[in-house]
């Protein structure tokens, strides 16, 4: 969607009960983390601002993860709560 300025949109993902035995294989592909994701030439004025692939993927993953402290911060908080921190 981002590369095509919404000319091509993602299909809604859904899985229906199979009528017969089926086999599925998941395939995931991500661009090089430092790649700049921007609208392709010929798709009109950009709908979305350019973004590095790593930043886009991080924003998508963070939007689905619960709000929790980083592991180091969580460990520090546990030590403080137990009176172990100096």
N, C-alpha and C positions, 0 to 999 in steps of 0.2 A: 504494500500500500504506500509506504513512504517513498520508495524509489519511483513509483508510477504516478504520484500525486492523486491517489485514489481512483485512477483509471481502472486498475485491477484491484479488487478487494479480496481479502481472505475468505475462504469458505467457512461457514459455521461448522465447528467440529462436533460431531455426534456419532455415537455408535449405537446401532440398532441391533436387537437380538438376531443372530444369524439364522437363516432358514436351513442351512446345511453347515457342516464343519468348515471352518475357515482358518487360515493362518495369517497373522499380521506381523509385520516387521516395522518397528519405529525407525525413522531416519531423521536426524536433526543435523542441520548445517548452519554454522555461524561464520560470518566473514572474519578476516584477520582483525584482531581487536583494535588496531590502530587505523583501520580503514574509515574513511569519511563517508557516511551514508547521507546522500543528498538526492534530490529529484533528478531523474535522467533527462538529458537534453531532449527537447521535442515534446515534453509533457506539460508545458505551460509554466506559469509562475509558480514557484514552490509553495505548497500548502504547509509543509513542515520545515522547520529550520534544520540545517545540516547538523549531524551529531556523529561522534566517533562510535564505532560499533560497540566497544566495551562499555561506554556510558549508556547507550541505548539498552543493551542487555541487562546491565546492572539496574536500570530504572524499572525494567519489566519484572525482574526477579524480586526487587525490593517491594514492588506494589503487591506482590502475592504473599510475602513473608510476614509473620506477625512482628509487631514492634517489640524487639528484645534488645537488651544491652549486648555489646560485643563480648565475646568470650573472656577477654582480659578484664573488662570492666565488671562482668558478672562475678569472676573469681575474686576480684578486689572487694566487691560488695559482700560476698559470703564471708571473707576473712574479717572484715570490719564488724559484721553482725555477730560473729562468734568471739569477738574480742581478741582476735589473733593479729590484727594489724598493729604496727608500731606507731 
